[in-house]
Amino acid sequence: MTLLEGYPELSEESKVAVDGIGPIGVGMTLKEASAAAGLDLVDGGTTDSSECFYYEPESGPDGLAFMVINNRIARVDIDNPRITTISGAKIGDASDRIEGLYAGLIETSDRKDDSEGKYLTLVPKLPQNQNYRLIFETDASDKVTSFRAGKLPEIEYVEGCSKG
């Protein structure tokens, strides 16, 4: 795991890695994640799935949601422009900045949701991270609008808990 030490509680200063954010790692149970983050994770709303749910930090930060399958965190979705990756990537960045930060690790593909943007997918080279991805979504103006980190296959679900 590449979780960062020194961020004992989840906040906007917590950094996103391919396998989690700050003290919360993909694969943790809700109880483990809540304890690690120093806050409660609460139901983030209904989904069409009986196995997949979204949870959010009860007291913030906003724009952060955890996909949970079988009571374990599968991915983290970021919609907060103040939250960054370990390398400093964030919402609002241009595609070329993302490609520069992660030179040789980014695969570009068209979005599957009929928008004019792209997916910029970081594919790790380290063997221990082969089943993880960091996916940046861009808009028609080539700016990052959101990003997510997590494990395969859940990281590739386009519409959250629906696999489509």
mmCIF file of the C-alpha atoms, coordinates in Angstrom:
data_MODEL
# 
_entry.id   MODEL 
# 
loop_
_atom_site.group_PDB 
_atom_site.id 
_atom_site.type_symbol 
_atom_site.label_atom_id 
_atom_site.label_alt_id 
_atom_site.label_comp_id 
_atom_site.label_asym_id 
_atom_site.label_entity_id 
_atom_site.label_seq_id 
_atom_site.pdbx_PDB_ins_code 
_atom_site.Cartn_x 
_atom_site.Cartn_y 
_atom_site.Cartn_z 
_atom_site.occupancy 
_atom_site.B_iso_or_equiv 
_atom_site.pdbx_formal_charge 
_atom_site.auth_seq_id 
_atom_site.auth_comp_id 
_atom_site.auth_asym_id 
_atom_site.auth_atom_id 
_atom_site.pdbx_PDB_model_num 
ATOM 1   C CA . MET A 1 1   ? 0.000   0.000  0.000   1.00 0.00 ? 1   MET A CA 1 
ATOM 2   C CA . THR A 1 2   ? 1.052   3.570  -0.606  1.00 0.00 ? 2   THR A CA 1 
ATOM 3   C CA . LEU A 1 3   ? -0.980  5.175  2.160   1.00 0.00 ? 3   LEU A CA 1 
ATOM 4   C CA . LEU A 1 4   ? 0.659   8.230  3.617   1.00 0.00 ? 4   LEU A CA 1 
ATOM 5   C CA . GLU A 1 5   ? 1.812   8.486  7.181   1.00 0.00 ? 5   GLU A CA 1 
ATOM 6   C CA . GLY A 1 6   ? 1.401   11.840 8.882   1.00 0.00 ? 6   GLY A CA 1 
ATOM 7   C CA . TYR A 1 7   ? -2.263  12.298 7.914   1.00 0.00 ? 7   TYR A CA 1 
ATOM 8   C CA . PRO A 1 8   ? -3.976  10.663 10.877  1.00 0.00 ? 8   PRO A CA 1 
ATOM 9   C CA . GLU A 1 9   ? -7.390  12.119 10.063  1.00 0.00 ? 9   GLU A CA 1 
ATOM 10  C CA . LEU A 1 10  ? -9.178  12.467 6.770   1.00 0.00 ? 10  LEU A CA 1 
ATOM 11  C CA . SER A 1 11  ? -9.227  16.066 5.512   1.00 0.00 ? 11  SER A CA 1 
ATOM 12  C CA . GLU A 1 12  ? -8.844  18.138 2.359   1.00 0.00 ? 12  GLU A CA 1 
ATOM 13  C CA . GLU A 1 13  ? -5.093  17.894 2.933   1.00 0.00 ? 13  GLU A CA 1 
ATOM 14  C CA . SER A 1 14  ? -5.216  14.083 2.636   1.00 0.00 ? 14  SER A CA 1 
ATOM 15  C CA . LYS A 1 15  ? -3.514  12.909 -0.547  1.00 0.00 ? 15  LYS A CA 1 
ATOM 16  C CA . VAL A 1 16  ? -4.943  10.435 -3.040  1.00 0.00 ? 16  VAL A CA 1 
ATOM 17  C CA . ALA A 1 17  ? -2.902  7.389  -4.098  1.00 0.00 ? 17  ALA A CA 1 
ATOM 18  C CA . VAL A 1 18  ? -3.926  4.551  -6.410  1.00 0.00 ? 18  VAL A CA 1 
ATOM 19  C CA . ASP A 1 19  ? -5.025  2.552  -3.368  1.00 0.00 ? 19  ASP A CA 1 
ATOM 20  C CA . GLY A 1 20  ? -6.794  5.109  -1.194  1.00 0.00 ? 20  GLY A CA 1 
ATOM 21  C CA . ILE A 1 21  ? -6.721  8.555  0.345   1.00 0.00 ? 21  ILE A CA 1 
ATOM 22  C CA . GLY A 1 22  ? -4.739  9.618  3.396   1.00 0.00 ? 22  GLY A CA 1 
ATOM 23  C CA . PRO A 1 23  ? -5.417  7.116  6.187   1.00 0.00 ? 23  PRO A CA 1 
ATOM 24  C CA . ILE A 1 24  ? -8.115  5.166  4.289   1.00 0.00 ? 24  ILE A CA 1 
ATOM 25  C CA . GLY A 1 25  ? -7.048  2.280  2.080   1.00 0.00 ? 25  GLY A CA 1 
ATOM 26  C CA . VAL A 1 26  ? -8.930  0.307  -0.522  1.00 0.00 ? 26  VAL A CA 1 
ATOM 27  C CA . GLY A 1 27  ? -9.851  -3.035 1.026   1.00 0.00 ? 27  GLY A CA 1 
ATOM 28  C CA . MET A 1 28  ? -10.563 -1.630 4.498   1.00 0.00 ? 28  MET A CA 1 
ATOM 29  C CA . THR A 1 29  ? -13.914 -2.350 6.113   1.00 0.00 ? 29  THR A CA 1 
ATOM 30  C CA . LEU A 1 30  ? -16.146 0.608  6.955   1.00 0.00 ? 30  LEU A CA 1 
ATOM 31  C CA . LYS A 1 31  ? -15.263 0.171  10.626  1.00 0.00 ? 31  LYS A CA 1 
ATOM 32  C CA . GLU A 1 32  ? -11.512 0.138  9.885   1.00 0.00 ? 32  GLU A CA 1 
ATOM 33  C CA . ALA A 1 33  ? -11.817 3.167  7.592   1.00 0.00 ? 33  ALA A CA 1 
ATOM 34  C CA . SER A 1 34  ? -13.842 5.167  10.122  1.00 0.00 ? 34  SER A CA 1 
ATOM 35  C CA . ALA A 1 35  ? -11.309 4.410  12.854  1.00 0.00 ? 35  ALA A CA 1 
ATOM 36  C CA . ALA A 1 36  ? -8.355  5.284  10.598  1.00 0.00 ? 36  ALA A CA 1 
ATOM 37  C CA . ALA A 1 37  ? -9.974  8.530  9.445   1.00 0.00 ? 37  ALA A CA 1 
ATOM 38  C CA . GLY A 1 38  ? -11.097 9.665  12.868  1.00 0.00 ? 38  GLY A CA 1 
ATOM 39  C CA . LEU A 1 39  ? -14.665 10.243 11.659  1.00 0.00 ? 39  LEU A CA 1 
ATOM 40  C CA . ASP A 1 40  ? -17.831 8.382  10.758  1.00 0.00 ? 40  ASP A CA 1 
ATOM 41  C CA . LEU A 1 41  ? -18.645 7.327  7.210   1.00 0.00 ? 41  LEU A CA 1 
ATOM 42  C CA . VAL A 1 42  ? -22.366 7.606  6.495   1.00 0.00 ? 42  VAL A CA 1 
ATOM 43  C CA . ASP A 1 43  ? -24.620 6.326  3.729   1.00 0.00 ? 43  ASP A CA 1 
ATOM 44  C CA . GLY A 1 44  ? -24.201 8.630  0.749   1.00 0.00 ? 44  GLY A CA 1 
ATOM 45  C CA . GLY A 1 45  ? -27.556 7.843  -0.858  1.00 0.00 ? 45  GLY A CA 1 
ATOM 46  C CA . THR A 1 46  ? -29.328 5.070  -2.661  1.00 0.00 ? 46  THR A CA 1 
ATOM 47  C CA . THR A 1 47  ? -27.995 3.042  -5.550  1.00 0.00 ? 47  THR A CA 1 
ATOM 48  C CA . ASP A 1 48  ? -29.572 0.530  -7.908  1.00 0.00 ? 48  ASP A CA 1 
ATOM 49  C CA . SER A 1 49  ? -27.405 -2.222 -6.452  1.00 0.00 ? 49  SER A CA 1 
ATOM 50  C CA . SER A 1 50  ? -27.982 -4.453 -3.456  1.00 0.00 ? 50  SER A CA 1 
ATOM 51  C CA . GLU A 1 51  ? -24.237 -5.106 -3.117  1.00 0.00 ? 51  GLU A CA 1 
ATOM 52  C CA . CYS A 1 52  ? -22.640 -1.730 -3.878  1.00 0.00 ? 52  CYS A CA 1 
ATOM 53  C CA . PHE A 1 53  ? -23.093 1.457  -1.863  1.00 0.00 ? 53  PHE A CA 1 
ATOM 54  C CA . TYR A 1 54  ? -21.534 4.885  -1.491  1.00 0.00 ? 54  TYR A CA 1 
ATOM 55  C CA . TYR A 1 55  ? -20.439 6.314  1.854   1.00 0.00 ? 55  TYR A CA 1 
ATOM 56  C CA . GLU A 1 56  ? -19.290 9.839  2.649   1.00 0.00 ? 56  GLU A CA 1 
ATOM 57  C CA . PRO A 1 57  ? -17.462 11.393 5.599   1.00 0.00 ? 57  PRO A CA 1 
ATOM 58  C CA . GLU A 1 58  ? -20.166 12.639 7.979   1.00 0.00 ? 58  GLU A CA 1 
ATOM 59  C CA . SER A 1 59  ? -18.317 15.831 8.892   1.00 0.00 ? 59  SER A CA 1 
ATOM 60  C CA . GLY A 1 60  ? -16.485 16.438 5.619   1.00 0.00 ? 60  GLY A CA 1 
ATOM 61  C CA . PRO A 1 61  ? -14.538 16.967 3.556   1.00 0.00 ? 61  PRO A CA 1 
ATOM 62  C CA . ASP A 1 62  ? -17.188 17.469 0.887   1.00 0.00 ? 62  ASP A CA 1 
ATOM 63  C CA . GLY A 1 63  ? -16.783 16.072 -2.609  1.00 0.00 ? 63  GLY A CA 1 
ATOM 64  C CA . LEU A 1 64  ? -15.392 12.760 -1.404  1.00 0.00 ? 64  LEU A CA 1 
ATOM 65  C CA . ALA A 1 65  ? -17.232 9.432  -1.621  1.00 0.00 ? 65  ALA A CA 1 
ATOM 66  C CA . PHE A 1 66  ? -16.243 5.818  -1.025  1.00 0.00 ? 66  PHE A CA 1 
ATOM 67  C CA . MET A 1 67  ? -17.641 2.963  -3.097  1.00 0.00 ? 67  MET A CA 1 
ATOM 68  C CA . VAL A 1 68  ? -18.225 0.033  -0.753  1.00 0.00 ? 68  VAL A CA 1 
ATOM 69  C CA . ILE A 1 69  ? -18.815 -3.538 -1.911  1.00 0.00 ? 69  ILE A CA 1 
ATOM 70  C CA . ASN A 1 70  ? -19.270 -6.391 0.565   1.00 0.00 ? 70  ASN A CA 1 
ATOM 71  C CA . ASN A 1 71  ? -18.536 -3.932 3.406   1.00 0.00 ? 71  ASN A CA 1 
ATOM 72  C CA . ARG A 1 72  ? -15.073 -3.107 1.985   1.00 0.00 ? 72  ARG A CA 1 
ATOM 73  C CA . ILE A 1 73  ? -13.891 0.048  0.268   1.00 0.00 ? 73  ILE A CA 1 
ATOM 74  C CA . ALA A 1 74  ? -13.358 -0.588 -3.449  1.00 0.00 ? 74  ALA A CA 1 
ATOM 75  C CA . ARG A 1 75  ? -12.651 2.947  -4.655  1.00 0.00 ? 75  ARG A CA 1 
ATOM 76  C CA . VAL A 1 76  ? -12.695 6.622  -3.713  1.00 0.00 ? 76  VAL A CA 1 
ATOM 77  C CA . ASP A 1 77  ? -14.361 9.262  -5.925  1.00 0.00 ? 77  ASP A CA 1 
ATOM 78  C CA . ILE A 1 78  ? -13.149 12.878 -5.782  1.00 0.00 ? 78  ILE A CA 1 
ATOM 79  C CA . ASP A 1 79  ? -15.261 15.908 -6.761  1.00 0.00 ? 79  ASP A CA 1 
ATOM 80  C CA . ASN A 1 80  ? -13.438 18.419 -4.548  1.00 0.00 ? 80  ASN A CA 1 
ATOM 81  C CA . PRO A 1 81  ? -10.948 20.754 -6.299  1.00 0.00 ? 81  PRO A CA 1 
ATOM 82  C CA . ARG A 1 82  ? -8.920  21.169 -3.088  1.00 0.00 ? 82  ARG A CA 1 
ATOM 83  C CA . ILE A 1 83  ? -8.089  17.459 -2.767  1.00 0.00 ? 83  ILE A CA 1 
ATOM 84  C CA . THR A 1 84  ? -4.989  16.393 -4.712  1.00 0.00 ? 84  THR A CA 1 
ATOM 85  C CA . THR A 1 85  ? -3.060  13.260 -5.526  1.00 0.00 ? 85  THR A CA 1 
ATOM 86  C CA . ILE A 1 86  ? 0.348   12.569 -4.014  1.00 0.00 ? 86  ILE A CA 1 
ATOM 87  C CA . SER A 1 87  ? 1.857   14.148 -7.152  1.00 0.00 ? 87  SER A CA 1 
ATOM 88  C CA . GLY A 1 88  ? -0.363  17.235 -6.941  1.00 0.00 ? 88  GLY A CA 1 
ATOM 89  C CA . ALA A 1 89  ? -2.927  16.443 -9.662  1.00 0.00 ? 89  ALA A CA 1 
ATOM 90  C CA . LYS A 1 90  ? -6.356  17.955 -9.050  1.00 0.00 ? 90  LYS A CA 1 
ATOM 91  C CA . ILE A 1 91  ? -9.669  18.997 -10.549 1.00 0.00 ? 91  ILE A CA 1 
ATOM 92  C CA . GLY A 1 92  ? -9.162  21.842 -13.008 1.00 0.00 ? 92  GLY A CA 1 
ATOM 93  C CA . ASP A 1 93  ? -5.795  20.588 -14.266 1.00 0.00 ? 93  ASP A CA 1 
ATOM 94  C CA . ALA A 1 94  ? -5.268  20.326 -18.024 1.00 0.00 ? 94  ALA A CA 1 
ATOM 95  C CA . SER A 1 95  ? -4.725  16.899 -19.569 1.00 0.00 ? 95  SER A CA 1 
ATOM 96  C CA . ASP A 1 96  ? -1.149  17.750 -20.492 1.00 0.00 ? 96  ASP A CA 1 
ATOM 97  C CA . ARG A 1 97  ? -0.329  18.483 -16.835 1.00 0.00 ? 97  ARG A CA 1 
ATOM 98  C CA . ILE A 1 98  ? -1.663  15.063 -15.803 1.00 0.00 ? 98  ILE A CA 1 
ATOM 99  C CA . GLU A 1 99  ? 0.336   13.403 -18.573 1.00 0.00 ? 99  GLU A CA 1 
ATOM 100 C CA . GLY A 1 100 ? 3.439   15.311 -17.445 1.00 0.00 ? 100 GLY A CA 1 
ATOM 101 C CA . LEU A 1 101 ? 3.020   14.371 -13.784 1.00 0.00 ? 101 LEU A CA 1 
ATOM 102 C CA . TYR A 1 102 ? 2.628   10.706 -14.683 1.00 0.00 ? 102 TYR A CA 1 
ATOM 103 C CA . ALA A 1 103 ? 4.867   10.453 -17.758 1.00 0.00 ? 103 ALA A CA 1 
ATOM 104 C CA . GLY A 1 104 ? 4.695   7.039  -19.386 1.00 0.00 ? 104 GLY A CA 1 
ATOM 105 C CA . LEU A 1 105 ? 1.932   5.808  -17.060 1.00 0.00 ? 105 LEU A CA 1 
ATOM 106 C CA . ILE A 1 106 ? -1.184  7.405  -18.611 1.00 0.00 ? 106 ILE A CA 1 
ATOM 107 C CA . GLU A 1 107 ? -3.505  5.656  -21.067 1.00 0.00 ? 107 GLU A CA 1 
ATOM 108 C CA . THR A 1 108 ? -6.027  7.951  -22.792 1.00 0.00 ? 108 THR A CA 1 
ATOM 109 C CA . SER A 1 109 ? -9.469  6.794  -23.938 1.00 0.00 ? 109 SER A CA 1 
ATOM 110 C CA . ASP A 1 110 ? -12.803 8.308  -24.935 1.00 0.00 ? 110 ASP A CA 1 
ATOM 111 C CA . ARG A 1 111 ? -15.407 8.668  -22.211 1.00 0.00 ? 111 ARG A CA 1 
ATOM 112 C CA . LYS A 1 112 ? -18.208 6.129  -22.302 1.00 0.00 ? 112 LYS A CA 1 
ATOM 113 C CA . ASP A 1 113 ? -20.926 8.494  -21.082 1.00 0.00 ? 113 ASP A CA 1 
ATOM 114 C CA . ASP A 1 114 ? -21.461 10.359 -24.380 1.00 0.00 ? 114 ASP A CA 1 
ATOM 115 C CA . SER A 1 115 ? -19.565 13.427 -23.197 1.00 0.00 ? 115 SER A CA 1 
ATOM 116 C CA . GLU A 1 116 ? -16.778 14.957 -25.268 1.00 0.00 ? 116 GLU A CA 1 
ATOM 117 C CA . GLY A 1 117 ? -14.116 14.450 -22.633 1.00 0.00 ? 117 GLY A CA 1 
ATOM 118 C CA . LYS A 1 118 ? -11.535 11.738 -22.099 1.00 0.00 ? 118 LYS A CA 1 
ATOM 119 C CA . TYR A 1 119 ? -10.406 9.292  -19.451 1.00 0.00 ? 119 TYR A CA 1 
ATOM 120 C CA . LEU A 1 120 ? -6.777  9.611  -18.417 1.00 0.00 ? 120 LEU A CA 1 
ATOM 121 C CA . THR A 1 121 ? -5.959  6.344  -16.667 1.00 0.00 ? 121 THR A CA 1 
ATOM 122 C CA . LEU A 1 122 ? -2.808  5.912  -14.611 1.00 0.00 ? 122 LEU A CA 1 
ATOM 123 C CA . VAL A 1 123 ? -1.658  2.298  -14.920 1.00 0.00 ? 123 VAL A CA 1 
ATOM 124 C CA . PRO A 1 124 ? 0.947   1.614  -12.203 1.00 0.00 ? 124 PRO A CA 1 
ATOM 125 C CA . LYS A 1 125 ? 4.134   -0.264 -13.069 1.00 0.00 ? 125 LYS A CA 1 
ATOM 126 C CA . LEU A 1 126 ? 4.904   -1.542 -9.562  1.00 0.00 ? 126 LEU A CA 1 
ATOM 127 C CA . PRO A 1 127 ? 3.820   -5.191 -9.163  1.00 0.00 ? 127 PRO A CA 1 
ATOM 128 C CA . GLN A 1 128 ? 2.049   -4.524 -5.846  1.00 0.00 ? 128 GLN A CA 1 
ATOM 129 C CA . ASN A 1 129 ? -0.144  -1.871 -7.521  1.00 0.00 ? 129 ASN A CA 1 
ATOM 130 C CA . GLN A 1 130 ? -1.041  -3.744 -10.734 1.00 0.00 ? 130 GLN A CA 1 
ATOM 131 C CA . ASN A 1 131 ? -4.702  -4.168 -9.694  1.00 0.00 ? 131 ASN A CA 1 
ATOM 132 C CA . TYR A 1 132 ? -5.190  -0.461 -8.937  1.00 0.00 ? 132 TYR A CA 1 
ATOM 133 C CA . ARG A 1 133 ? -5.848  2.551  -11.145 1.00 0.00 ? 133 ARG A CA 1 
ATOM 134 C CA . LEU A 1 134 ? -6.202  6.317  -10.878 1.00 0.00 ? 134 LEU A CA 1 
ATOM 135 C CA . ILE A 1 135 ? -8.688  7.651  -13.438 1.00 0.00 ? 135 ILE A CA 1 
ATOM 136 C CA . PHE A 1 136 ? -9.061  11.337 -14.300 1.00 0.00 ? 136 PHE A CA 1 
ATOM 137 C CA . GLU A 1 137 ? -12.172 12.426 -16.219 1.00 0.00 ? 137 GLU A CA 1 
ATOM 138 C CA . THR A 1 138 ? -11.861 15.469 -18.468 1.00 0.00 ? 138 THR A CA 1 
ATOM 139 C CA . ASP A 1 139 ? -14.413 17.662 -20.215 1.00 0.00 ? 139 ASP A CA 1 
ATOM 140 C CA . ALA A 1 140 ? -14.515 18.999 -23.783 1.00 0.00 ? 140 ALA A CA 1 
ATOM 141 C CA . SER A 1 141 ? -12.026 21.745 -22.826 1.00 0.00 ? 141 SER A CA 1 
ATOM 142 C CA . ASP A 1 142 ? -9.498  19.106 -21.690 1.00 0.00 ? 142 ASP A CA 1 
ATOM 143 C CA . LYS A 1 143 ? -9.746  19.982 -17.970 1.00 0.00 ? 143 LYS A CA 1 
ATOM 144 C CA . VAL A 1 144 ? -10.096 17.416 -15.171 1.00 0.00 ? 144 VAL A CA 1 
ATOM 145 C CA . THR A 1 145 ? -13.650 17.462 -13.773 1.00 0.00 ? 145 THR A CA 1 
ATOM 146 C CA . SER A 1 146 ? -13.330 14.560 -11.307 1.00 0.00 ? 146 SER A CA 1 
ATOM 147 C CA . PHE A 1 147 ? -11.064 11.652 -10.505 1.00 0.00 ? 147 PHE A CA 1 
ATOM 148 C CA . ARG A 1 148 ? -11.160 8.339  -8.718  1.00 0.00 ? 148 ARG A CA 1 
ATOM 149 C CA . ALA A 1 149 ? -8.752  5.792  -7.293  1.00 0.00 ? 149 ALA A CA 1 
ATOM 150 C CA . GLY A 1 150 ? -9.280  2.140  -6.525  1.00 0.00 ? 150 GLY A CA 1 
ATOM 151 C CA . LYS A 1 151 ? -9.086  -1.471 -7.533  1.00 0.00 ? 151 LYS A CA 1 
ATOM 152 C CA . LEU A 1 152 ? -10.088 -3.369 -10.622 1.00 0.00 ? 152 LEU A CA 1 
ATOM 153 C CA . PRO A 1 153 ? -12.780 -3.935 -11.754 1.00 0.00 ? 153 PRO A CA 1 
ATOM 154 C CA . GLU A 1 154 ? -14.727 -1.395 -9.653  1.00 0.00 ? 154 GLU A CA 1 
ATOM 155 C CA . ILE A 1 155 ? -12.483 1.534  -10.607 1.00 0.00 ? 155 ILE A CA 1 
ATOM 156 C CA . GLU A 1 156 ? -13.678 1.151  -14.207 1.00 0.00 ? 156 GLU A CA 1 
ATOM 157 C CA . TYR A 1 157 ? -17.415 1.332  -13.432 1.00 0.00 ? 157 TYR A CA 1 
ATOM 158 C CA . VAL A 1 158 ? -18.514 4.428  -15.347 1.00 0.00 ? 158 VAL A CA 1 
ATOM 159 C CA . GLU A 1 159 ? -21.739 5.191  -13.497 1.00 0.00 ? 159 GLU A CA 1 
ATOM 160 C CA . GLY A 1 160 ? -20.669 4.472  -9.943  1.00 0.00 ? 160 GLY A CA 1 
ATOM 161 C CA . CYS A 1 161 ? -22.272 1.294  -8.638  1.00 0.00 ? 161 CYS A CA 1 
ATOM 162 C CA . SER A 1 162 ? -23.864 0.446  -11.982 1.00 0.00 ? 162 SER A CA 1 
ATOM 163 C CA . LYS A 1 163 ? -21.327 -1.447 -14.054 1.00 0.00 ? 163 LYS A CA 1 
ATOM 164 C CA . GLY A 1 164 ? -22.370 0.198  -17.326 1.00 0.00 ? 164 GLY A CA 1 
# 
